[in-house]
Amino acid sequence: MSTILLRDATPDDALCLGVLGMQVFLDTYAPQGIRGSIATEVLEAFAPQVMARLIADPGILLMVAESNHHLLGFAQVRLNARHPLIDAVDVAELQRLYIQERFTGLGIGYQLLQAAERGAVTGGASMLWATVWERNERALGFYPRRGYGLLGNPVHTFQGESHGNRLFGKALDVTAP
């Protein structure tokens, strides 16, 4: 594979980010197929106009990984994102770390996570947290290997359905250049 370029998302990325997000979401959260709640969630969350708003939002950091002008994955961070299970106030949320299935295991996720951590520090955060679906075995193993500790077991509700999650967090090195 060619060199992986990490960069901030631009407005021109909205369409491809939306489709990439849909693909990864469905690969992860619809292993038994598509049902109404999943279809509605994916269309609402990843419509190109939604992605364009996220790219334009100064409180959101969106970084992409690309190779030969093809998007392979992205990381989405919300700055100043408190969580009821976290006491610290200067925290950011890693809302999405999505890698196209065929490119998992190549270190792209780790590169994007490092970029997300640096962006969170630049945005004033001393901790980055993420919630992971309790059935996402790959992600449940990934975050502890990267220094993230388990902080709780919140429930996430979308489209009227509740799903168990794991809350992971990591103190960030705010002194690193």
C-alpha positions in Angstrom: 0.0 0.0 0.0 1.1 3.6 -0.7 1.9 6.0 2.0 -0.8 7.0 4.5 -1.5 10.7 4.7 -3.2 12.0 7.9 -4.8 15.4 7.5 -7.7 17.5 8.7 -11.0 16.9 6.8 -12.1 19.6 4.3 -15.5 20.4 3.0 -14.7 18.4 -0.1 -14.5 15.3 2.1 -18.1 15.4 3.3 -19.5 13.0 0.7 -16.7 10.4 1.1 -16.7 10.7 4.9 -20.4 10.0 4.9 -20.2 6.9 2.8 -17.1 5.7 4.7 -19.0 6.3 8.0 -22.0 4.4 6.7 -19.9 1.4 5.6 -18.0 1.1 8.9 -21.1 1.7 11.0 -22.9 -1.1 9.1 -19.9 -3.5 9.3 -19.7 -2.9 13.0 -23.3 -2.5 14.2 -25.3 -4.5 11.7 -23.6 -8.0 11.8 -27.0 -9.7 11.6 -28.3 -7.5 8.7 -30.2 -4.2 8.4 -33.4 -3.3 10.3 -35.3 -0.1 10.5 -33.5 1.4 13.5 -30.1 0.8 12.0 -31.1 2.1 8.6 -32.5 5.3 10.1 -29.5 5.9 12.3 -27.0 5.5 9.6 -28.8 7.7 7.1 -29.3 10.4 9.8 -25.7 10.3 11.2 -23.8 10.1 8.0 -25.7 12.2 5.4 -23.2 14.4 3.5 -24.8 17.6 4.9 -24.3 16.3 8.4 -20.7 15.5 7.7 -20.3 19.0 6.2 -21.7 20.6 9.4 -19.2 18.5 11.5 -16.3 19.6 9.4 -17.3 23.2 9.8 -17.9 23.0 13.6 -15.0 24.6 15.4 -15.7 22.3 18.4 -15.1 19.2 16.3 -11.8 17.9 15.1 -12.1 15.6 12.0 -9.0 14.0 10.8 -8.8 11.6 7.8 -6.4 8.9 6.7 -6.0 8.7 3.0 -3.9 6.8 0.4 -3.7 7.8 -3.3 -6.6 10.2 -2.7 -8.8 7.5 -1.2 -10.2 7.8 2.3 -9.4 4.8 4.5 -10.6 6.0 7.9 -11.2 9.0 10.1 -11.2 10.2 13.7 -13.8 12.6 15.1 -13.2 14.4 18.4 -15.5 16.7 20.2 -13.7 19.2 22.4 -15.1 20.3 25.8 -17.2 17.1 26.0 -17.9 16.2 29.6 -19.3 12.9 30.6 -21.3 12.2 33.8 -18.9 9.4 34.8 -15.8 11.6 34.5 -15.0 14.2 37.1 -12.5 16.2 35.0 -13.8 19.2 33.2 -11.1 19.6 30.5 -11.9 16.5 28.5 -12.6 15.7 24.9 -14.6 12.8 23.4 -13.3 10.5 20.7 -16.7 10.2 19.0 -15.6 8.0 16.1 -12.5 6.1 15.1 -13.6 4.4 11.9 -11.3 2.4 9.6 -12.5 0.7 6.5 -12.5 -3.1 7.3 -10.0 -4.0 4.7 -7.5 -1.6 6.2 -7.7 -2.6 9.8 -4.6 -4.1 11.4 -2.2 -1.9 9.5 -1.7 0.7 12.2 -4.0 3.3 10.7 -6.3 3.4 13.7 -3.4 3.9 16.0 -2.1 6.8 13.8 -5.5 8.4 13.8 -5.8 7.9 17.6 -2.4 9.6 18.2 -3.5 12.5 15.9 -6.8 12.7 17.9 -4.9 12.8 21.2 -2.6 15.6 19.9 -5.6 17.5 18.6 -7.4 17.1 21.9 -4.4 18.5 23.8 -4.1 21.4 21.4 -7.8 22.0 22.0 -7.2 22.2 25.8 -8.1 18.7 26.9 -6.1 16.8 29.5 -8.2 13.6 28.9 -9.7 11.8 25.9 -12.5 9.4 26.4 -14.5 7.1 24.2 -17.5 4.8 24.5 -17.3 1.4 22.8 -20.2 -0.9 22.1 -20.0 -4.0 24.4 -20.0 -6.3 21.4 -17.2 -4.6 19.5 -14.5 -7.0 20.5 -11.8 -5.4 18.3 -12.3 -2.0 19.9 -12.6 -3.4 23.4 -9.1 -4.8 23.0 -7.7 -1.8 21.1 -8.1 1.0 23.7 -6.6 -0.8 26.7 -3.5 -1.6 24.5 -3.2 2.1 23.8 -3.3 3.1 27.5 -7.0 3.7 28.0 -8.6 2.5 31.2 -12.1 1.3 31.7 -14.1 4.0 33.5 -17.6 2.6 33.5 -20.4 0.9 31.6 -22.9 3.5 30.3 -25.9 2.7 28.1 -26.3 4.3 24.7 -29.7 4.8 23.2 -30.4 5.5 19.6 -33.6 5.1 17.6 -35.4 4.0 20.8 -33.0 1.0 21.4 -30.6 0.8 24.3 -27.1 -0.7 23.9 -24.5 -1.5 26.5 -21.2 0.3 26.2 -17.8 0.5 27.9 -16.4 3.9 28.7 -12.6 4.2 28.3 -10.4 7.2 29.1 -6.8 8.3 29.0 -5.0 11.1 30.7 -3.1 13.0 27.9 0.4 14.3 28.1 -0.2 18.1 28.0 3.5 18.8 28.1 4.4 17.0 24.9 5.3 19.3 22.0 
